[in-house]
Amino acid sequence: MIMDGLDALKKKYLDGIMAASEEGALETLRLAAIGKKGEVAMKMRELGKMTPKERKSAGPALNALKGEIISALAARKASLGDAALEARLWLDVTMAGRPSRQGSIHPVSQVTEEVAAIFADLGFSVAEGPQIESDWFNFDALNIPPEHPTRTEMDTFYMHRDADDTRVPNVLRTHTSPVQIRYMQEHGAPCRIIAPGRVYRADYDQTHTPMFHQIEGLALGRDISMANLKWVLEEFFSAFFEIDGIKTRFRASHFPFTEPSAEVDIQCSWSDGQLKIGEGDDWMEVLGSGMVHPKVLAAGGIDADKYQGFAFGMGIDRIAMLKYGIPDLRAFFDSDLRWLRHYGFRALDMPSLHAGLSG
């Protein structure tokens, strides 16, 4: 059971944090506990496999444990900083200064953790897959026809092949949707997952880059509907932007892998050139969504007569730009230390619903 061993886990990391004598040791403990593959993080991924009753007690307990670890890390870091400052006060002040080399968490990493924390609270686990995919997983299994424009080399990066090789070449995945197919084939239904990761498309301007980050969601069950999709997305937007009651608008659209399909807009306003989310009479498109197409369910080995569900996908870089006021997507990949210092996050300020997403 997921609740087994939480007290021992808590004692292990809180004792380790108190005994840490340097910030490097704290960072090691942070990764081991609440990093992407940390012990607490792995337990949180199991929430999606639990019943609602089990999740009702396990979710708050795990969030509370993560919050305690984050608070202990921050407190110990401050204590070590005070001790280091006191020691420096006795140094020869005529000595040459040393440049600061403190790093920071990239906004993409920060927002990925924020999104994962929100969806974990909603019962979704995290699934991952390869970035180099077969043509079948990337297109055919998702009901994307051979003549679809996204399958051309103008849009998709195909891997090199020998001149005499007649096989369809692999591709750099254009979305994280293949992860959904792989997960359905391996785990079946019901399920609730999100699939974050890098994706690749041949495009480059202020709002597009050849490599960017996407997160997709999938929920399958016997009685899931568009109403469930709307509720999940509104809960997510309210938590992510930390604004209660953000309104959404669903517009009919078309995607090969969902039927019916909808573009989703969120309420916003423009005032003096400033974008404000959650107020006003304007709308901004943020993601695509819909009910999973029966052919996609079949490719994943799911009986479409018994199960149905919804899927959605959004750009992590894009929602990071909206939340933190970043004007140009290309700057995410420029490795400009001045930009990173301005938009970056402190390593120990890990997002959680218990302790606050954005510090």
C-alpha positions in Angstrom: 0.0 0.0 0.0 1.1 3.5 -0.8 0.6 4.6 2.9 3.0 2.0 4.2 6.3 3.4 5.2 5.4 7.1 5.1 6.5 7.6 8.7 9.8 5.9 8.0 10.3 7.9 4.8 9.5 11.1 6.7 12.0 10.3 9.5 14.7 9.2 6.9 14.6 12.5 5.0 14.0 14.9 7.9 16.9 13.4 9.8 19.1 13.5 6.8 18.3 17.1 6.1 19.1 18.1 9.7 22.4 16.3 9.5 23.4 17.8 6.1 26.4 20.1 6.4 26.4 21.6 2.9 24.0 22.7 0.2 25.3 19.9 -2.1 24.1 17.3 0.4 20.7 19.0 0.6 20.3 18.9 -3.2 21.1 15.2 -3.2 18.4 14.6 -0.6 15.9 16.8 -2.5 16.4 14.7 -5.6 16.2 11.4 -3.7 13.0 12.5 -2.0 11.0 14.8 -4.3 12.9 14.9 -7.5 11.4 13.5 -10.7 12.3 9.9 -9.7 12.5 10.5 -6.0 10.8 8.2 -3.5 8.0 10.6 -2.6 7.5 11.5 -6.3 7.2 7.8 -7.3 4.6 7.2 -4.6 2.6 10.2 -5.9 2.6 8.7 -9.3 0.7 5.7 -7.9 -2.3 7.9 -7.0 -3.8 7.4 -10.4 -4.0 3.6 -9.7 -6.0 4.0 -6.5 -9.7 4.1 -5.8 -11.2 7.5 -5.0 -11.5 6.5 -1.3 -7.9 5.5 -1.1 -6.8 8.6 -2.9 -8.8 10.8 -0.6 -6.5 9.9 2.3 -3.3 9.1 0.4 -3.2 12.3 -1.6 -3.2 14.8 1.3 -0.8 12.6 3.3 1.7 12.6 0.4 1.3 16.4 -0.2 1.8 17.0 3.5 5.0 14.9 3.5 6.3 16.7 0.4 5.5 20.0 2.0 7.3 19.1 5.2 10.4 18.0 3.2 10.4 21.2 1.2 10.0 23.3 4.4 12.8 21.4 6.1 15.1 21.8 3.1 14.5 25.5 3.0 15.0 25.9 6.7 18.2 23.9 6.7 19.5 25.9 3.7 18.8 29.1 5.5 20.6 27.8 8.6 23.7 26.8 6.5 23.6 30.2 4.8 23.6 32.0 8.2 26.5 29.8 9.4 28.5 30.5 6.2 27.8 34.2 6.6 29.0 34.3 10.1 32.2 32.4 9.1 32.8 34.9 6.2 32.6 37.9 8.7 36.0 36.7 10.0 37.6 36.7 6.6 40.1 39.3 5.5 37.9 41.9 3.8 40.8 43.0 1.7 40.8 39.7 -0.2 39.6 39.7 -3.8 35.9 38.9 -4.2 34.7 35.7 -5.8 32.0 35.6 -8.5 28.7 34.0 -7.6 28.1 30.7 -9.3 24.7 29.9 -7.9 22.4 28.2 -10.4 18.7 28.2 -10.9 15.8 26.0 -12.0 14.8 26.7 -15.7 11.1 27.8 -16.1 10.3 24.8 -18.2 11.5 22.5 -15.4 9.6 24.5 -12.9 6.3 24.5 -14.8 6.6 20.8 -15.6 6.8 20.2 -11.8 3.9 22.5 -11.2 1.7 20.8 -13.8 2.6 17.3 -12.4 1.8 18.4 -8.8 -1.6 19.6 -9.9 -2.6 16.5 -11.9 -1.2 14.2 -9.2 -3.8 15.8 -6.9 -6.4 15.0 -9.5 -5.4 11.4 -9.6 -3.2 11.4 -12.7 0.1 9.5 -12.8 3.1 10.4 -15.0 4.0 8.3 -18.1 7.0 8.7 -20.3 8.2 7.3 -23.7 11.0 7.5 -26.3 11.7 10.7 -28.2 12.6 8.7 -31.3 9.4 7.0 -32.5 8.2 4.8 -35.2 6.0 6.2 -37.9 3.3 3.9 -36.7 3.2 5.1 -33.1 3.6 8.8 -34.1 1.0 8.8 -36.9 -0.8 5.6 -37.8 -1.9 4.6 -34.3 -3.3 8.1 -33.8 -5.5 7.9 -36.8 -3.4 10.4 -38.8 -3.9 9.6 -42.5 -0.9 9.2 -44.9 -1.8 12.4 -46.8 -1.9 14.6 -43.6 0.4 17.6 -44.0 2.1 17.0 -40.6 3.7 13.8 -42.1 5.7 15.8 -44.7 9.4 16.6 -44.2 8.3 20.3 -44.1 6.9 19.6 -40.7 8.4 16.4 -39.3 12.0 15.5 -38.7 12.7 12.0 -40.2 15.7 10.0 -39.2 18.5 9.2 -41.7 18.2 5.9 -43.6 20.4 4.2 -46.3 19.4 4.7 -49.9 18.5 1.0 -50.3 16.4 0.9 -47.1 12.7 0.7 -48.1 11.4 0.8 -44.6 9.5 3.9 -43.3 12.1 5.8 -41.3 11.7 6.7 -37.6 10.8 10.2 -36.6 11.6 12.6 -33.8 8.2 12.5 -32.1 6.0 15.5 -33.1 3.8 15.2 -29.9 3.8 13.1 -26.7 0.6 11.3 -27.9 2.6 8.1 -28.7 3.1 7.7 -25.0 -0.6 7.3 -24.6 -0.7 4.4 -27.1 2.3 2.7 -25.4 0.6 3.1 -22.0 -2.7 1.7 -23.2 -1.0 -1.3 -24.7 0.9 -2.0 -21.6 -1.6 -1.1 -18.8 -5.0 -1.1 -20.5 -8.0 0.7 -19.0 -9.2 2.4 -16.9 -6.4 4.9 -16.5 -5.5 8.5 -15.9 -2.1 9.7 -17.0 -0.2 12.8 -18.2 2.7 12.6 -20.6 5.2 15.4 -20.4 8.3 15.7 -22.6 10.3 17.1 -25.5 8.7 17.1 -29.0 10.1 18.3 -32.4 8.7 20.1 -35.4 10.3 22.0 -38.2 9.3 25.5 -37.3 11.1 28.6 -35.8 9.9 32.0 -34.9 8.9 34.1 -31.8 6.3 31.5 -30.7 7.7 28.3 -32.3 11.0 26.4 -32.0 12.2 23.2 -33.6 12.2 21.5 -30.1 9.7 22.4 -27.4 7.9 20.8 -24.5 4.4 19.4 -24.4 2.2 17.7 -21.9 -0.7 15.6 -22.8 -3.4 14.0 -20.7 -5.5 10.8 -21.1 -8.4 9.5 -18.9 -10.2 6.3 -19.8 -13.2 4.8 -18.0 -16.6 3.3 -18.6 -18.6 6.5 -18.2 -16.2 9.4 -18.9 -17.6 12.4 -20.8 -16.8 15.9 -22.1 -18.2 17.2 -18.8 -15.4 15.4 -17.0 -12.9 16.9 -19.4 -14.2 20.4 -18.8 -14.1 20.0 -15.0 -10.5 18.7 -15.0 -9.3 21.5 -17.2 -11.0 24.2 -15.2 -9.6 22.8 -12.0 -6.1 22.7 -13.6 -6.3 26.3 -14.8 -7.5 27.6 -11.5 -4.7 25.8 -9.7 -2.0 26.6 -12.2 -2.7 30.3 -12.5 -3.7 30.5 -8.8 -6.9 32.3 -9.7 -10.3 30.9 -8.6 -13.0 30.5 -11.2 -11.2 30.9 -14.5 -13.8 30.6 -17.2 -13.2 28.4 -20.2 -14.7 28.3 -23.7 -14.8 25.1 -25.8 -14.9 25.6 -29.6 -15.6 22.8 -32.1 -12.5 21.7 -34.0 -11.0 18.7 -35.7 -8.1 16.4 -34.7 -7.7 13.0 -36.2 -7.2 11.3 -32.8 -10.3 12.7 -31.0 -14.0 12.8 -31.9 -15.6 15.2 -31.0 -12.7 17.6 -30.8 -12.5 21.1 -29.2 -10.1 23.9 -28.9 -10.1 25.4 -25.4 -9.8 29.1 -24.6 -9.4 30.7 -21.2 -10.8 34.1 -20.1 -8.3 37.0 -20.3 -8.0 40.7 -20.9 -5.5 43.1 -22.5 -5.0 46.4 -20.7 -2.2 48.8 -21.6 -0.4 46.0 -23.4 -0.6 43.7 -20.4 -2.2 40.3 -20.5 -4.3 39.4 -17.5 -5.6 35.8 -17.1 -9.0 35.1 -15.5 -10.7 38.4 -16.1 -12.1 40.5 -18.9 -14.1 39.7 -22.0 -11.3 38.4 -24.3 -10.3 34.8 -24.9 -7.0 33.1 -25.5 -6.5 29.6 -27.0 -4.4 27.4 -24.8 -4.9 23.7 -25.8 -6.6 21.1 -27.9 -8.8 18.4 -26.5 -11.6 15.9 -27.2 -13.0 12.4 -26.7 -10.5 9.7 -27.8 -11.3 8.4 -31.2 -12.4 4.7 -31.3 -9.6 3.9 -33.8 -7.0 5.3 -31.3 -8.5 3.1 -28.6 -8.3 0.1 -30.9 -4.6 0.8 -31.6 -4.0 0.9 -27.9 -5.7 -2.5 -27.4 -8.8 -1.0 -25.7 -12.3 -2.2 -26.4 -14.2 0.9 -27.5 -17.5 -0.7 -26.7 -16.6 -0.9 -23.0 -14.4 2.2 -22.5 -14.2 5.8 -23.6 -12.3 8.8 -22.4 -10.8 12.2 -23.1 -7.4 13.5 -24.1 -5.9 16.9 -24.2 -2.5 18.5 -25.1 -0.8 21.8 -24.3 2.6 23.4 -24.7 4.6 23.7 -21.4 6.7 26.5 -22.8 3.5 28.4 -23.9 1.8 28.2 -20.5 5.1 29.2 -18.8 5.2 32.3 -21.0 1.6 33.1 -20.0 2.1 32.7 -16.3 5.5 34.3 -15.9 5.3 37.0 -18.6 8.0 35.7 -20.9 7.7 37.4 -24.3 9.8 35.3 -26.6 9.9 31.5 -26.8 13.3 31.4 -28.4 14.9 32.8 -25.2 14.1 29.5 -23.5 16.9 27.9 -25.4 19.5 30.7 -25.7 21.5 29.8 -22.5 21.6 33.5 -21.5 22.6 33.6 -17.9 21.0 37.0 -17.4 17.7 35.6 -18.7 18.1 32.5 -16.5 18.8 34.6 -13.4 15.7 36.8 -14.1 13.2 34.0 -14.9 14.8 31.1 -13.0 13.7 29.6 -9.7 15.6 28.6 -6.6 16.5 24.9 -6.5 14.7 24.2 -3.2 11.5 26.1 -4.1 9.8 22.9 -5.4 6.2 23.4 -6.3 3.4 21.6 -4.4 -0.3 22.3 -3.7 0.5 22.1 0.0 3.4 24.7 0.0 2.4 26.8 -3.0 3.2 26.4 -6.7 5.4 29.4 -7.5 6.9 30.2 -4.2 
